Amino acid sequence: MISDNMEMNEEILIYGVKTVFVLLVHILSLIAIGMFMNMMTEGILYILSLMLLRGYTGGYHTNSNMGCYILSCISIVAALYLYKIGVFENIIINVIICIAAGIMIYFYSPMEHKNRPLNHAERRIFRKKSIYVYIVEFIFGILSGIIGQSCQVIIAAIFINFCAMTGELWHRRIR
């Protein structure tokens, strides 16, 4: 991997390794929280749903890895707790959450970050993918509520993603 421009390639390699390490620590911590709350399956489903949706929609970003880590931990605890106490058992609440999230995604997705600017083509692709992922998650989340399965935690991921997008809009407004 390191060839002609050794210094530049080394920086890129170090950045990549650090990024993978930070992501791995985040994911393992979130899984540990799910285990601690006796909700490992729900925690993993939540993490996958949120990562898939948020990867295309964007949303609020903290200024540091530690801030991101803390906010990620708070979000999974909040989502799993709300799920555990039955907030996402009410189909009407789920539909309201999903409609609000769908409107947010339709009008504001993808939300760029200064560290990851998108060109016009990328914005179009990310927007289509975010809408597609949202629709698939919405259908699975609502259907799971109707048939009484535990996949309603997908609605929690949609809700937290909605909160992240709302947070970014609010953050932009006060800047």
N, C-alpha and C positions, 0 to 999 in steps of 0.2 A: 504494500500500500504506500509506503514511503519511497519516493523516487526522486525525480529531478528537483522539485521545490520542497525539499525535506522539511524546512521550518513550517511552511504553510500546511502541509499534509499532517505534520505532527500535531499542530494546533487543532486541526479538524478532528483528528483521531482522539485526542484528549477530550475535546468538547463532546464528541459522540459517546465516549465511555462514561463521562460524567452524567450525561443526559440519561443514558440507559440505567445507570446506578440509581439516580434520583427517582426515576419512574419505577424501578423495581422496589425501592424502599417504600414509595407511596403505596403501590399495589399490595405489598406484603403487610403493611400497616393496616390498610383498609380491610384486608382479609382477616387479620388478627382481631380487629374491632368486631367484625361479623361473628367470629368464633366466640369472643368474649360475651357478646349479646345473645349467644345461642341461636344465631341466625346466619350461619355460614353460607348456606345455599342462597338465601335471599340477598346476602351481602355481595356475593359473587355476581348474581344476576343484576343487582343494582349497579355495581362497578362496570360491568360490560355494557349495560344499557346507557349509562351516563357517558362513558368514554366514547362510545360509538356516536351518540348524538352530539355531545359537546365538541368532539373532534371536527365536526362540520359546521356547527352553528357559532362556535366561539362563545364569548361571554367575558365576565369580569376576570381579570388577572391581577394577582398581587405583585408587588415590586420585588419580592424575594422568594427563594425556594422554601424558606422556613414558613413564610406567610402562606404560601400555596399549600404546604404540607398541613399546617394547622387548619386552614379553611377546608381542605379535603376531609380531614378527620372529623371536623365539626359537621360537615355536610352528610357524611355517612351515618354518624350517630343520630342526627336529626331525622334523616330519611327513614332509617330503620326503626327509630322510636315511633315516629308518626305511623309507620306501617304496623308496628306491634300493637299500638293502642287502637287500631282500627280506622284511622282517618281515611284510608284508601279502600274501605269496604263499601262505602256509599257510592253507588254508581253515578248519582247526580253530581256529587263533588268531583268524582273522577272526570266526568264529561266537562264540567266547568273548567277544571284545571287544564284539560287537554285542549279545549277551545281557546283559552287564553294563551296557552303555550303555542298553539298552532298559529294564531294571529301574530304573536311575537316573532316566530320563526319565519313566517311568510314575509313580513315587512322588514325585518332587521337582520336576517341571516344572509351571509356569514358576517360576524363581527370580527373585524381585523384587529390584530395586535401590532404594536410598533415593532416587535421583534419578528413578526411574520406577516409582512404586507402581501397582499394578493393582487395580481393583475386582473384585468377584466375577465379573461377566459377562466381563470381560477375561481373568481367570485361566482360566475355563472355555474360552474361545475359544483362548487361547494354548496351553493344555494339549492340546486336540484337534489343533491345527495342528502342535505339536511332535511328537506321536505320529505323525501322518500323514506329516510330512516325514521323520522317523526311519525309518518303514516303507519309504517310497519309496527313501531312500538305502541302507538295509540291503539291499533287493532288488537294486538296481543294483550295489552294491558286491560282494555275494556272487556274483551272476550274472557279473559281469565277471571275477571270480577263476576261475570255472568255465570260462569260454570263453577265458581268457587275455588279456583286454584290460587296458589301463592305467587303467581306471576304479577300480581297487582303492584309489586315493588317496582315494576317498570314505570308505573304512574308516578311513583316517588322520584324516579330518575328524571322523568319529564318535568316534574315540579321543580326539582333542584336546578335543572338546566334553565327553566324559565326564570328562576331567581337569579342565576348567574347572568343571564342576558339583561334582566331588569337592573341588576347591580351595575353592569357596564354602562347602560344608558344613563343611570343616575350619576355614576362617576364622571362620564363625559359632560354631563350638564353642569356639574359643580366645578369642573376644570376651567 
